[in-house]
Amino acid sequence: MIAGLARFKRLWMLLGILILPWAVEGLLGRGWVRILDFALLSVLLAIGLNIVVGYAGLLDLGFIAFFGVGAYAYALLASPQFGVHWPLWAILPTGVLVAASFGVALGWPTLGLRGDYLAIVTMGFGEIIRVFLNNLTAPINITNGPQGITMIDALHLGGWSFARPHRVWGIPLPALVGTFYLFLLFVLLALFLSRRLEYSRIGRAWMAIREDEIAAASMGLDTRRLKLLAYALGAAFGGVSGGLFAGFQGFVSPESFTLQESVMILCMVVLGGMGNLRGVVVGALLLAFLPEVLRPLGDWQQHWFHHVLIDPSTLRLLLFGIALVILMRWRPEGLLPSRARAREWHTS
Amino acid sequence: MVTFLQQVLNGLTLGCIYALVALGYTLVYGILELINFAHGDLVMIGALVSLSLVRALLGWGAPLSVALAGGLAGAIGVCVLVGVALERLAYRPLRHAPKLAPLITAIGMSMVLEQGSALLWGRGYHSFPDLGLTHALSWGGVVISPLQGVIVLGSLCLLGGLLWLVQRSALGRAMRATAQNPVAAQLLGVDTERVITLAFVVGAALAAVAGLMVGAYYQVAHYTMGFMLGLKAFTAAVLGGIGNLSGAVLGGILLGLLEALGAGYLGDWTGNLFGSNYKDVFSFATLILVLVFHPSGLLGRHAPEKV
């Protein structure tokens, strides 16, 4: 019986995940299903950043920009802003292409340089994208400035809208649960692709570059092109996540794409374990739920001290910073490291 | 012509501040090859500390000069302490770790400093007390405030002093030796750890001065102000050739001029499509262009990656 259970471990896990939104809705309420949906988008982002930071070892501090590009691509192609309403299957690939080309355009000039330059250039890039999103209102109003774009079409496939409850074989399917399954599909697909990449020739080449770029280059690897590929692929994942985010939320504004968000995704990848998918997923889920765990802190302070001494969002960011420093000092391989990566951190 | 001179003057003021901050990046990078992301936040701390002190001292009835001196001294003290703590607690344990580790630590420390300041000073904007130095003098149409004069002269003195320290003094020799080859310097009796700490001390002190200046100049301080400033100062350091002190000064002043003139004229040239609201983009575009076409900067040497 036990052996049988172990044999179908994956199946059981999948079953558990499929039941999860129902359990969450029953136990914690509908609001938490929404949080769960957003958490899946974070997982998608973290899987994307993991390709760049975890596999290829390039520090990207502006990753949220690709998320933003994907989100605005969806927003512009499916809202009254330009009066176009493309279907999901056309928007997402477009968003991916746009995000990936942004990745290439940014990586191209900088990848020949040392890694630390890349870090600061990506950091600047993230901010610049925000400046443009805030200001691209003249001569034609593209981004609608700080107000952002509203009334974005809900996620829908054909006549099936993910913003409305449905009835499947007589069972009522709430909108948020349906969205959960859609996002889950994307996460599983991303995990599959990422895993295949990791064990492919390309993945091994990335890891070689990460361990010793000069050695990798002298073995004949085209390090520049490989790094660019990592960059573009990571950006593509970010673009998908952004598109889904825009459709889910129905509203985008530049405020969602700040440096702090970039650092949060980095934190997810580092906390879980750079280069190890399981770790990255766990890290992303942990940190996606952290703000919800900290939220009551504000109310408690209000209750006990009659005013908020420590703002929960300040505390959250402070904890991120401390976590990064402590992890790098004592456990750079993260909570659930890949074995190769752990050895790498401790031998050099 | 008057507008042009005015923009040059404003750019020069801004450029001097950038130069002071850029020196902090370049000093540390020259020795450790580490981008200290938290350096911009030291400027922010300098601004907030000096703001609070100046305000408190003025409130107690101290004369302006005493309040300013007190604010400056306090800011330098706090920044140096934070800078040294940063080095000791965060960077030193990672001296031999893979490259990615100190970079991630640096971004984490930057976060800690920012949010720590948000806890202490709140998340709002603080207006700098009026120093009475903004009373403008007109000079054939070009408006110059005493504050601008103080900023430019003050930073030039500091820059001169620093150049002397590094080029002429024994400490400076130890610094240059460590930058060139830390192992050889150590073998010859240089206490390299002390030299590294010293680089952080000097950088932090300059950041504190820059913080007071930038706070007084824009008359506002905020816990996130260090980020853009740091990014620009880093650009200035790269533009001049990172690791090169005179380069950082040159880069800072050039970048200040570029930004002021860009913000002033680009709007006119493009029919107000790209006005001063894009001024943060100029420095970033400069960074990319320099990195693509001349990564060693104006005065830097080409440094191949060492095996």
HADDOCK unambig.tbl for C-alpha pairs under 7 A between the chains (distance, minus, plus):
assign (segid A and resid 109 and name CA) (segid B and resid 292 and name CA) 5.40 0.50 0.50
assign (segid A and resid 110 and name CA) (segid B and resid 291 and name CA) 6.82 0.50 0.50
assign (segid A and resid 110 and name CA) (segid B and resid 292 and name CA) 6.84 0.50 0.50
assign (segid A and resid 116 and name CA) (segid B and resid 35 and name CA) 6.89 0.50 0.50
assign (segid A and resid 124 and name CA) (segid B and resid 231 and name CA) 6.98 0.50 0.50
assign (segid A and resid 124 and name CA) (segid B and resid 284 and name CA) 6.45 0.50 0.50
assign (segid A and resid 128 and name CA) (segid B and resid 281 and name CA) 6.07 0.50 0.50
assign (segid A and resid 131 and name CA) (segid B and resid 278 and name CA) 7.00 0.50 0.50
assign (segid A and resid 138 and name CA) (segid B and resid 273 and name CA) 6.32 0.50 0.50
assign (segid A and resid 139 and name CA) (segid B and resid 273 and name CA) 6.78 0.50 0.50
assign (segid A and resid 310 and name CA) (segid B and resid 119 and name CA) 6.63 0.50 0.50
assign (segid A and resid 314 and name CA) (segid B and resid 115 and name CA) 5.78 0.50 0.50
assign (segid A and resid 317 and name CA) (segid B and resid 111 and name CA) 6.92 0.50 0.50
assign (segid A and resid 317 and name CA) (segid B and resid 115 and name CA) 6.65 0.50 0.50
assign (segid A and resid 318 and name CA) (segid B and resid 111 and name CA) 6.43 0.50 0.50
assign (segid A and resid 318 and name CA) (segid B and resid 112 and name CA) 5.23 0.50 0.50
assign (segid A and resid 318 and name CA) (segid B and resid 115 and name CA) 5.43 0.50 0.50
assign (segid A and resid 318 and name CA) (segid B and resid 116 and name CA) 6.91 0.50 0.50
assign (segid A and resid 321 and name CA) (segid B and resid 108 and name CA) 4.00 0.50 0.50
assign (segid A and resid 321 and name CA) (segid B and resid 109 and name CA) 6.02 0.50 0.50
assign (segid A and resid 321 and name CA) (segid B and resid 111 and name CA) 5.01 0.50 0.50
assign (segid A and resid 321 and name CA) (segid B and resid 112 and name CA) 5.08 0.50 0.50
assign (segid A and resid 322 and name CA) (segid B and resid 108 and name CA) 6.35 0.50 0.50
assign (segid A and resid 322 and name CA) (segid B and resid 112 and name CA) 6.39 0.50 0.50
assign (segid A and resid 324 and name CA) (segid B and resid 104 and name CA) 6.71 0.50 0.50
assign (segid A and resid 324 and name CA) (segid B and resid 105 and name CA) 6.06 0.50 0.50
assign (segid A and resid 324 and name CA) (segid B and resid 108 and name CA) 5.25 0.50 0.50
assign (segid A and resid 325 and name CA) (segid B and resid 90 and name CA) 6.85 0.50 0.50
assign (segid A and resid 325 and name CA) (segid B and resid 105 and name CA) 4.72 0.50 0.50
assign (segid A and resid 325 and name CA) (segid B and resid 108 and name CA) 5.59 0.50 0.50
assign (segid A and resid 325 and name CA) (segid B and resid 109 and name CA) 6.77 0.50 0.50
assign (segid A and resid 328 and name CA) (segid B and resid 101 and name CA) 5.62 0.50 0.50
assign (segid A and resid 328 and name CA) (segid B and resid 105 and name CA) 6.32 0.50 0.50
assign (segid A and resid 329 and name CA) (segid B and resid 93 and name CA) 6.98 0.50 0.50
assign (segid A and resid 329 and name CA) (segid B and resid 94 and name CA) 6.88 0.50 0.50
assign (segid A and resid 345 and name CA) (segid B and resid 98 and name CA) 6.78 0.50 0.50
assign (segid A and resid 348 and name CA) (segid B and resid 97 and name CA) 6.40 0.50 0.50
assign (segid A and resid 348 and name CA) (segid B and resid 98 and name CA) 6.40 0.50 0.50
